[in-house]
Amino acid sequence: MKLRSTVAIVVMAALPGIALAQTQSTPRIDKRQELQDKRIDQGVQSGQLTAKEAKKLERGQAHVQKIEDKAVSDGKVTVKERARIEHAQDQQSRKIYREKHDKQTVQREEERAAKRQAKK
């Protein structure tokens, strides 16, 4: 009986550590994801990103997160998995830059919509 309760206590004490290890195994990747999310939010607030562009970039961020979640699921992120995640983040970063610096802005989209309405 004492053995069971001791084992149960040890298992319960270890569970938060296991969860913590999984969430902290990729702090650099997590930080970069957070910064890229902020870049998207800033682009929406400034009008550099249209709603459509932001939605597309958010889907890309979700894809990178899915890759990371899959890599972390076994408790260990291998060098190859980390490289794949970082490559996906690099691609996503370039997409964010391109979308923020293209000629499409919220103001221009509104002007185009107004012109289309005027033609009807």
N, C-alpha and C positions, 0 to 999 in steps of 0.2 A: 504494500500500500504506500509506504514512504517512497519507494522507488518510483512509482507512477506519479505521485505528486511532485517529486523532484524533477522528473523528466518533463512533466507538464510545465513547471515553472521555468525550466531552462529553455524549452521551446518557445514559450510566450515571451521570454526576455529576448530571445534571438530574433523574433519576427520583425520588430521595428528596425533592428540593425540590418536585416536583409533588405527591407524596403528602402532604407536610407542608402544602402550601398548601391542599389539599382538606380536611384534618382541622382546620386552624386558621382556616378561612374563617368559621366560625360559633362563636367561643369563648363569646360571651354566651349563645347558644342551648344550647350544650353544657353550660355551667355550670348553667343553669336546669334542664335535663333531669336533671342529677346531683342537684340539690337536691330536685327533685320525687321522684326515686327514693328519696332519703334520708327524705323525709316519709312515703312509703309504708312503708318498712322500719320507721320509728319507730312508725307506727300499728300494724303487726303486732306488734312487740315489746311495746307498751303494752297491747295487747288492744283498742284502739279500732277496729281493722279485723279483720273476719272473713277467713278464707281465701278465701271466695268474692269478697268485696269487693276484696281485694288482687289476686286474679287478674284481675278486671275492670279495675282501675286499671293493672295491668302491661300489659294488652293495649292500653289507651289510650296508655300511654307508648311502646309499640312502634309504634303508628300514627303518633305524632308523629315518632318517629325515622325511620320510613319516608319521611315527607314531607320531612324534612331531607336524608336520603340522596339522594332524587330531585333535590332542589334543588341539592345540592353536586355531583352527578354530572357536570355539564358544566364544573365548575371555577369557576363564578361564581354567587353567590346574588343574584338581583335583588331590588329593593325589594319587588316584589309577592310574590315567594316568601318573603322574610323576614317580611312582614306575615302571610302565610298560616300560616307556622310559629308565629309569636308568638300568633296568634289561637287556633290549636290548643292551644298551651301554656296560654293563659288558660283555655280551656274545661276542660282537664285539671286545672289548679290548682283550679278551682271544684269539680270532681268529687271531688278528693282531700279538700278541706275538708268538703264535704257528707257524704261517707262516714265521715270521721273523727269528725264531730260529730253523727251520727245516734244513735238510741237503741240501735242494734245493737252489741253488744260480743261478744267471744269468750265471756265468762262467761254472758251471757244466752242465747247460742246453745246453750251446753252445758246450761243449765237447761232450755231448751225441748226439747232432744233427750232429756234424762232424763225429762221429763214424758211425752213421746211413748212412750218405752220402758215407763214405768210403766203407761200405759193399755193396752198390748198384752197 
